[in-house]
């Protein structure tokens, strides 16, 4: 195993509750080294951290490790199966990308509160 992969494995296994579920794959291409990380669904929050701060810190440390070996190292955190974020189907994405409907304005060019409420009710989030 390479030094960058060993380093990431050591850091991640120290953070998570399910270290046996940590899987790291390493690929090298013209852009540099890509480390893909898979963890147990319950451990995603520990890896990402508040506002992504933990993931940012891990990425920063990996860049430092990469500089030592003259390589650009990037981290990709793969979302686990059964994760908390619902996956969108292609139909959902197509529906979300449809052109928005026109909103009527009163004579002053402003949108009324009722129009705003109707637009919000029409959103499918």
C-alpha angles and dihedrals in degrees: 000000000000124000095248092051092047091050093050092047092051093049096044096045089052091055104044134075093220106048091164089066095057112115122178124187122190124207129176124205139148090290093057133253121342118197112195114200127202121184137170113284091244091057099054093094091053092053097043097039128188110330088352093291096137092050090047091052092049090049090050092051091048090053089054091050089048092051089057089059097035093249134123107233122195130184126218117187109207116214110239124237109267091025121164096254111084113235118236121230120225088252090056091050092048091050091049091052095054115118113270118247121252116263117219117232130202120245093280093060093250126124116239123236090245090056091050092049090049091050092050091049089052094056115106106209 
